[in-house]
Amino acid sequence: MTEKKSIWQGLAVRGALVTLLSIGSAGAYADQFGVQFAAGVADHDVKKLDLGGVWDPGLQWWHFAGFHFTVVGEAHVSYWDLQADDAVRRNIWEFGLTPVFRIIKDTGWIRPYFEAGAGVRLLSHARQTPDRTMSSSFQFADMVGVGAQFGEHQNYQAGFRFQHLSNAGIKKPNPGINFSQIYVQYNF
């Protein structure tokens, strides 16, 4: 059983790396590509560090009152640090993809935005403590946030997100976990 699990974990890690590299090479031809760093905390003494690749194809629609809608694609690799005394493993890896929809200001040196997204995640381990498990490695990730894009060439972004991960009842129990995160991003 452990051997099968380690094979699947190895495949998951390789798949996530291929996805990140694919998005990175696609970004070379897109309007904008960015690298995002985030840090967050969750209930049950979990801390999270996140590295994301962001692809902005430059889509815009529904211009209104100086704002417009847009969508960006994000790929994430995250590290969870479990602080609980009875943690089964002190770390969990998270890999995922999320389309993020934004309402962002059209012009200005500072362009505030509101964002929301729903994506998929794969965890390296589902069990956190002897009595707390996510039940499956496959999870859905919903998030809402606020932020701002700024700079003369709009190369910088910073924001706050609330993220909820759960398996949507695919397997029981389904406790989910809620992260509050801050992030910074550099756009090339």
C-alpha positions as CSV (number, residue, x, y, z in Angstrom):
1,M,0.0,0.0,0.0
2,T,2.8,2.5,0.9
3,E,4.7,1.6,-2.3
4,K,1.6,2.4,-4.4
5,K,1.1,5.6,-2.5
6,S,4.7,6.8,-3.1
7,I,4.3,6.0,-6.8
8,W,1.2,8.1,-7.0
9,Q,2.9,10.9,-5.1
10,G,5.9,10.9,-7.4
11,L,3.5,11.0,-10.4
12,A,1.7,14.0,-8.8
13,V,4.9,15.9,-8.2
14,R,6.1,15.3,-11.8
15,G,2.7,16.3,-13.2
16,A,2.7,19.5,-11.3
17,L,6.2,20.4,-12.4
18,V,5.3,19.7,-16.1
19,T,2.2,21.9,-15.7
20,L,4.2,24.8,-14.2
21,L,6.8,24.5,-16.9
22,S,4.1,24.4,-19.6
23,I,2.4,27.5,-18.3
24,G,5.8,29.2,-18.1
25,S,6.6,28.5,-21.7
26,A,3.1,29.5,-22.8
27,G,3.5,32.7,-20.9
28,A,6.4,33.7,-23.1
29,Y,3.9,34.3,-25.9
30,A,1.1,35.8,-23.8
31,D,0.5,39.4,-22.9
32,Q,1.8,38.9,-19.4
33,F,3.4,36.3,-17.2
34,G,4.0,36.6,-13.4
35,V,5.5,34.9,-10.5
36,Q,3.5,35.0,-7.2
37,F,4.7,34.4,-3.6
38,A,2.1,33.9,-0.9
39,A,2.0,33.1,2.8
40,G,-1.0,32.1,4.8
41,V,-2.4,30.6,8.0
42,A,-5.3,28.2,8.6
43,D,-7.2,26.8,11.4
44,H,-5.7,23.8,13.2
45,D,-2.2,25.3,13.4
46,V,-1.4,25.1,9.7
47,K,0.9,27.6,7.9
48,K,1.3,27.7,4.2
49,L,3.9,29.0,1.7
50,D,2.9,29.2,-1.9
51,L,4.7,29.7,-5.2
52,G,2.5,30.4,-8.2
53,G,2.9,31.0,-11.9
54,V,0.4,33.4,-13.4
55,W,-0.6,33.7,-17.0
56,D,-2.6,36.8,-18.1
57,P,-3.8,36.4,-21.7
58,G,-5.0,40.0,-21.7
59,L,-8.7,39.3,-22.1
60,Q,-11.0,42.1,-21.2
61,W,-14.8,42.5,-21.4
62,W,-17.8,44.3,-19.9
63,H,-16.2,47.7,-19.4
64,F,-18.2,49.8,-16.9
65,A,-17.6,52.8,-14.7
66,G,-13.8,52.6,-15.3
67,F,-13.5,48.9,-14.5
68,H,-13.6,45.7,-16.6
69,F,-13.7,41.9,-16.2
70,T,-10.7,39.8,-16.9
71,V,-9.5,36.2,-16.3
72,V,-6.0,34.9,-15.5
73,G,-4.7,31.4,-15.1
74,E,-2.7,30.3,-12.0
75,A,-0.7,27.2,-11.2
76,H,0.5,26.7,-7.6
77,V,2.9,24.6,-5.6
78,S,2.4,25.1,-1.9
79,Y,4.0,23.8,1.3
80,W,1.9,23.3,4.4
81,D,3.7,23.4,7.8
82,L,1.6,21.6,10.4
83,Q,2.3,22.9,13.9
84,A,-0.1,20.6,15.8
85,D,1.7,18.4,18.4
86,D,0.0,15.3,17.1
87,A,0.6,16.0,13.4
88,V,1.0,12.7,11.5
89,R,3.4,14.5,9.1
90,R,4.9,18.0,9.7
91,N,4.5,18.9,6.0
92,I,2.1,18.5,3.1
93,W,2.6,19.5,-0.5
94,E,-0.2,21.0,-2.5
95,F,-0.3,21.3,-6.3
96,G,-3.1,23.0,-8.3
97,L,-4.6,25.0,-11.1
98,T,-7.1,27.9,-10.8
99,P,-8.8,30.2,-13.3
100,V,-9.2,33.6,-11.5
101,F,-11.8,36.1,-12.5
102,R,-11.2,39.8,-11.7
103,I,-13.0,43.1,-11.8
104,I,-10.1,45.5,-12.2
105,K,-9.8,49.3,-12.8
106,D,-9.0,50.2,-16.4
107,T,-6.3,52.8,-15.9
108,G,-4.1,54.5,-13.3
109,W,-0.8,53.9,-11.6
110,I,-2.7,51.8,-9.0
111,R,-5.4,49.6,-10.2
112,P,-7.5,47.9,-7.5
113,Y,-9.4,44.7,-8.1
114,F,-11.7,42.1,-6.6
115,E,-11.1,38.5,-7.5
116,A,-12.7,35.1,-7.2
117,G,-11.7,31.6,-8.5
118,A,-12.4,27.9,-8.2
119,G,-9.8,25.3,-9.1
120,V,-8.5,21.9,-8.3
121,R,-5.7,20.8,-5.9
122,L,-3.8,17.6,-5.3
123,L,-2.3,17.0,-1.8
124,S,0.7,14.8,-1.1
125,H,-1.0,13.5,2.1
126,A,-4.6,13.6,3.1
127,R,-4.1,12.9,6.9
128,Q,-3.1,15.8,9.1
129,T,-3.5,14.4,12.6
130,P,-4.8,11.0,14.0
131,D,-8.3,12.5,14.1
132,R,-8.2,15.0,11.2
133,T,-8.1,13.9,7.6
134,M,-9.0,15.6,4.3
135,S,-10.1,12.0,3.2
136,S,-8.8,12.3,-0.3
137,S,-5.7,13.9,-2.0
138,F,-8.0,15.5,-4.6
139,Q,-9.5,18.8,-3.4
140,F,-11.3,21.7,-4.8
141,A,-10.0,25.2,-4.0
142,D,-12.4,28.2,-3.9
143,M,-11.1,31.7,-3.2
144,V,-12.1,35.3,-3.0
145,G,-9.8,38.3,-2.6
146,V,-8.9,41.9,-3.1
147,G,-5.7,43.4,-4.4
148,A,-4.0,46.0,-6.5
149,Q,-1.9,46.0,-9.6
150,F,0.5,49.0,-9.7
151,G,3.6,50.5,-11.1
152,E,4.4,52.5,-14.3
153,H,4.2,49.3,-16.3
154,Q,1.8,47.5,-14.0
155,N,4.6,45.0,-13.1
156,Y,3.6,44.6,-9.4
157,Q,0.6,43.2,-7.6
158,A,-0.2,42.6,-3.9
159,G,-3.4,41.3,-2.3
160,F,-5.2,39.3,0.3
161,R,-7.2,36.1,-0.3
162,F,-9.5,33.8,1.6
163,Q,-9.2,30.2,0.3
164,H,-11.3,27.2,1.2
165,L,-10.1,23.6,0.3
166,S,-12.4,20.6,0.5
167,N,-13.2,17.5,-1.6
168,A,-16.9,18.6,-2.1
169,G,-18.2,15.5,-0.4
170,I,-16.4,13.0,-2.7
171,K,-15.2,11.1,0.3
172,K,-16.2,11.4,4.0
173,P,-15.3,13.0,6.3
174,N,-14.9,16.3,4.5
175,P,-13.7,18.8,7.0
176,G,-12.2,21.3,4.6
177,I,-9.6,23.9,5.6
178,N,-9.7,27.7,5.4
179,F,-6.6,29.8,4.6
180,S,-6.1,33.5,4.9
181,Q,-3.2,34.5,2.6
182,I,-1.3,37.6,1.6
183,Y,0.6,37.6,-1.7
184,V,2.9,39.7,-3.8
185,Q,3.5,39.2,-7.6
186,Y,5.9,40.4,-10.2
187,N,4.7,40.5,-13.8
188,F,7.2,40.3,-16.6
